[in-house]
Amino acid sequence: MNRKPLFDTIRRILGRGFRQSEVDRLDAAIDAVSAATSPSGELFQGRGVSERGLRLIRDFEGCARIRQDGLVEAYPDPGTGADPWTIGWGATGPGIGPGTVWTQEQCDNRLEEDVARHARDVATALGNAQTTQAQFDALVSFHYNTGAIARSTLLRLHRAGKYGEAAAEFARWNRAGGRILNGLVRRRKAEAALYRSQ
């Protein structure tokens, strides 16, 4: 579910942006409604990422480089020290480079858009493969960080129903710029734990 139109409407009604605690509460309420109307078995049926999945993404992406004036500035890739430049909750792409500065609201809006886009990519890649919400959330976090869902052995094993082997694949994606990064090791461990959970 694309939550942006709902959030935009509520922002207009309130006449202001959201605090993070308000975003978290709204996400939890939407997830609860989605879960209540989903079929039994908690299989992914076109729902978006749950609050648990969003929390994992936010925890590992962080909203780094917040300046004293409250604005957020871009920073270089930690693995390469250069491109791709990142801002907010891990946003990259055209227009993001040295000197790019966003408001917190811009960062939060981009997170919503990016998570929704990555969730669509993962849903397309999964096809009809049986997938629990926890597995889906872990796969979206993985894809959000790597952009590699379609070409990964992880996806192939998941689609084949080899969930134990698929979970072990997360750990292989721990490098940036040719180096193993502790942050990626921790993230892959958390994603694998989420994937294995119910």
PLY file of the C-alpha trace (Angstrom):
ply
format ascii 1.0
element vertex 198
property float x
property float y
property float z
element edge 197
property int vertex1
property int vertex2
end_header
0.00 0.00 0.00
1.33 3.41 -0.96
0.93 5.41 2.25
2.09 8.73 0.84
-1.39 10.01 -0.23
-2.75 9.25 3.26
0.19 10.91 5.02
-0.01 13.93 2.67
-3.73 14.34 3.41
-3.17 14.20 7.17
-0.30 16.70 6.86
-2.62 19.12 5.01
-5.35 18.67 7.63
-2.91 19.31 10.48
-1.15 22.13 8.64
2.28 20.76 9.61
4.66 17.84 9.17
4.88 14.81 11.44
7.15 14.06 14.36
8.85 10.64 14.04
6.76 9.30 16.94
3.60 10.23 15.01
4.84 8.52 11.85
5.59 5.38 13.88
2.10 5.37 15.44
0.37 5.89 12.08
2.46 3.13 10.47
1.59 0.76 13.31
-2.13 1.54 12.94
-2.02 0.95 9.17
-0.11 -2.31 9.68
-2.68 -3.46 12.26
-5.56 -2.80 9.86
-3.71 -4.58 7.04
-2.95 -7.59 9.23
-6.53 -7.79 10.47
-7.86 -7.99 6.93
-5.21 -10.37 5.58
-5.72 -14.10 5.14
-4.60 -16.44 7.91
-1.05 -17.70 7.80
0.46 -14.20 7.62
1.59 -14.72 4.03
2.50 -11.59 2.14
-0.53 -10.63 0.04
0.44 -7.31 -1.53
0.87 -5.50 1.78
3.68 -3.09 2.32
6.56 -3.33 4.73
5.49 -3.72 8.35
6.58 -1.36 11.14
9.11 -3.99 12.18
10.67 -3.91 8.71
10.63 -0.11 8.57
12.30 0.05 11.98
15.09 -2.23 10.75
15.65 -0.04 7.68
15.59 3.18 9.72
17.90 1.73 12.39
20.56 0.73 9.88
20.23 3.60 7.45
20.02 6.23 10.17
19.31 9.82 9.28
22.92 10.94 9.39
24.60 14.30 9.13
21.95 16.40 10.84
23.37 19.89 11.21
22.89 22.25 14.15
20.28 24.18 12.13
18.24 20.96 11.79
18.93 20.49 8.08
20.42 17.23 6.80
23.45 17.18 4.51
24.71 14.56 2.06
27.77 12.41 2.76
29.99 10.14 0.64
29.65 6.36 0.52
31.46 4.87 3.55
32.93 2.08 1.45
34.36 4.25 -1.33
34.65 7.69 0.27
32.99 9.09 -2.87
30.02 8.08 -5.05
27.30 7.29 -4.43
26.57 10.25 -2.16
23.79 9.61 0.34
21.37 11.79 2.28
18.72 11.23 4.94
17.59 7.62 5.32
19.98 6.23 2.71
18.67 8.13 -0.32
20.97 8.20 -3.36
20.58 9.18 -6.98
20.50 12.19 -9.29
20.80 15.54 -7.55
22.44 14.09 -4.43
26.10 14.99 -4.05
28.50 17.25 -2.17
26.60 20.24 -0.82
23.12 18.70 -1.04
20.98 19.72 1.95
17.41 18.60 2.77
14.89 19.24 5.51
13.88 16.37 7.82
10.50 16.28 6.07
12.18 15.82 2.68
14.22 12.95 4.15
11.12 11.29 5.65
9.09 11.68 2.44
11.91 10.19 0.38
12.12 7.24 2.79
8.40 6.51 2.25
8.81 6.69 -1.52
11.97 4.59 -1.59
10.63 1.85 0.70
7.43 1.63 -1.39
9.46 1.37 -4.61
11.76 -1.30 -3.18
8.76 -3.22 -1.83
7.23 -3.26 -5.33
10.54 -4.51 -6.76
10.67 -7.33 -4.21
7.01 -8.28 -4.75
7.63 -8.46 -8.51
10.79 -10.53 -8.04
9.01 -12.94 -5.69
6.16 -13.64 -8.06
3.90 -16.24 -6.45
6.52 -17.57 -4.02
5.15 -18.16 -0.53
6.54 -15.40 1.67
5.76 -14.45 5.24
5.60 -10.80 6.24
8.89 -11.17 8.16
10.61 -12.68 5.11
9.24 -9.94 2.89
10.41 -7.22 5.29
13.92 -8.71 5.43
14.08 -8.96 1.64
12.98 -5.33 1.24
15.64 -4.16 3.71
18.24 -6.20 1.80
17.12 -4.75 -1.54
16.92 -1.20 -0.13
20.58 -1.47 0.82
21.97 -3.51 -2.10
19.57 -3.01 -5.02
20.35 -6.64 -5.86
17.16 -8.62 -5.22
16.57 -9.68 -8.85
20.09 -11.04 -9.39
20.68 -12.61 -5.98
21.07 -16.29 -5.13
19.08 -15.34 -2.02
15.99 -14.73 -4.18
16.49 -17.93 -6.19
16.74 -20.03 -3.02
13.73 -18.32 -1.45
11.60 -18.91 -4.55
12.64 -22.58 -4.43
11.41 -22.83 -0.82
14.94 -23.38 0.53
14.48 -20.91 3.35
17.39 -22.07 5.52
19.83 -21.75 2.62
18.29 -18.40 1.66
18.76 -17.06 5.20
22.44 -18.03 5.07
22.88 -15.96 1.89
22.36 -12.64 3.68
25.81 -12.89 5.28
27.52 -12.97 1.88
26.48 -9.35 1.18
28.82 -7.69 3.66
31.18 -5.69 1.42
31.36 -2.18 0.03
34.25 -0.90 -2.02
35.74 -4.40 -1.83
36.01 -4.27 1.97
33.99 -6.06 4.66
32.17 -3.40 6.68
31.08 -4.10 10.25
27.86 -2.15 9.69
26.94 -4.44 6.78
27.82 -7.53 8.82
25.43 -6.35 11.57
22.70 -5.42 9.09
22.84 -8.77 7.28
22.70 -10.59 10.63
19.59 -8.58 11.63
17.95 -9.18 8.24
18.63 -12.92 8.45
17.17 -13.03 11.98
14.06 -11.18 10.79
13.78 -13.49 7.77
13.88 -16.56 10.05
11.34 -15.15 12.53
7.58 -15.46 12.41
0 1
1 2
2 3
3 4
4 5
5 6
6 7
7 8
8 9
9 10
10 11
11 12
12 13
13 14
14 15
15 16
16 17
17 18
18 19
19 20
20 21
21 22
22 23
23 24
24 25
25 26
26 27
27 28
28 29
29 30
30 31
31 32
32 33
33 34
34 35
35 36
36 37
37 38
38 39
39 40
40 41
41 42
42 43
43 44
44 45
45 46
46 47
47 48
48 49
49 50
50 51
51 52
52 53
53 54
54 55
55 56
56 57
57 58
58 59
59 60
60 61
61 62
62 63
63 64
64 65
65 66
66 67
67 68
68 69
69 70
70 71
71 72
72 73
73 74
74 75
75 76
76 77
77 78
78 79
79 80
80 81
81 82
82 83
83 84
84 85
85 86
86 87
87 88
88 89
89 90
90 91
91 92
92 93
93 94
94 95
95 96
96 97
97 98
98 99
99 100
100 101
101 102
102 103
103 104
104 105
105 106
106 107
107 108
108 109
109 110
110 111
111 112
112 113
113 114
114 115
115 116
116 117
117 118
118 119
119 120
120 121
121 122
122 123
123 124
124 125
125 126
126 127
127 128
128 129
129 130
130 131
131 132
132 133
133 134
134 135
135 136
136 137
137 138
138 139
139 140
140 141
141 142
142 143
143 144
144 145
145 146
146 147
147 148
148 149
149 150
150 151
151 152
152 153
153 154
154 155
155 156
156 157
157 158
158 159
159 160
160 161
161 162
162 163
163 164
164 165
165 166
166 167
167 168
168 169
169 170
170 171
171 172
172 173
173 174
174 175
175 176
176 177
177 178
178 179
179 180
180 181
181 182
182 183
183 184
184 185
185 186
186 187
187 188
188 189
189 190
190 191
191 192
192 193
193 194
194 195
195 196
196 197
